[in-house]
Amino acid sequence: MIKEINTRRSIRKYMDKPVDDEKIQQLLESARLAPSGSNTQPWHFIVVKSDSGRQKLSEASHNQSWMLSAPVFIVCVADIRCRIDEKVDVFLDENSPQGELKQIIRDTSISIEHILLEADSLGLGTCWVAWFTQEEIRPILNIPDDKYVVGIITVGYANEAPNPRPRKKLEDIIHYENW
Ligand SMILES: Cc1cc2nc3c(=O)[nH]c(=O)nc-3n(C[C@H](O)[C@H](O)[C@H](O)COP(=O)(O)O)c2cc1C
């Protein structure tokens, strides 16, 4: 895995080349297998390929027009219903106080990282986009108010080869035995 961990980059320029459904299925399968707290598996995924869907999602993501060069978006959604009963009214947004929201975002993020690494191993580029609000994204895809969009993953064949982005040094982040 260290190969994919090393070579993955956020890709913001894609070739005009479709991605086989088989490969998309493989990305989704890798997400499905992710670990989650109490095995709750709070994640759902919406595959968007249509021009109109991608256009609206890109506009709602602060007009990040580079997104449109990617032929496929995977919208990754966390569902709080694995932790809060349907009978209880829940409206989720960036300011929601529910502790369960942290848990479902945590778990869905793990599944998203699986997608990014699996994509790299399949020769595909991705970028995790999260510069949007729930209010802007949810209506575009008819996502109910008790779900939380954790990221839109752009997927396609990379048309750029960015250098590695800087990372902190190990000695600046590792502690032994105590903080
Ligand atoms: C939660 C999350 C949200 C992100 N949102 C955006 C975004 O909205 N637009 C964008 O261009 N990149 C976005 N990125 C990509 C980061 O900028 C990128 O991962 C970081 O700069 C490190 O670069 P690398 O992924 O190539 O290693 C996001 C990444 C993460 C993990």
The ligand as an ORCA input file, in Angstrom:
! r2SCAN-3c Opt
* xyz 0 1
  C     -11.536     16.946      3.386
  C     -10.828     17.491      2.183
  C     -11.409     18.529      1.481
  C     -10.790     19.035      0.319
  N     -11.441     19.990     -0.411
  C     -10.871     20.433     -1.558
  C     -11.572     21.351     -2.394
  O     -12.713     21.746     -2.137
  N     -10.939     21.764     -3.530
  C      -9.697     21.347     -3.873
  O      -9.188     21.759     -4.925
  N      -9.007     20.460     -3.106
  C      -9.573     19.992     -1.967
  N      -8.910     19.058     -1.192
  C      -7.570     18.572     -1.588
  C      -6.465     19.107     -0.667
  O      -6.213     20.444     -1.000
  C      -5.211     18.211     -0.853
  O      -5.497     16.912     -0.388
  C      -4.003     18.739     -0.076
  O      -3.606     20.001     -0.564
  C      -2.789     17.799     -0.189
  O      -2.482     17.527     -1.557
  P      -2.437     16.043     -2.112
  O      -3.819     15.466     -1.941
  O      -2.057     16.150     -3.562
  O      -1.433     15.283     -1.316
  C      -9.521     18.530     -0.074
  C      -8.946     17.478      0.652
  C      -9.593     16.955      1.751
  C      -8.980     15.781      2.475
*
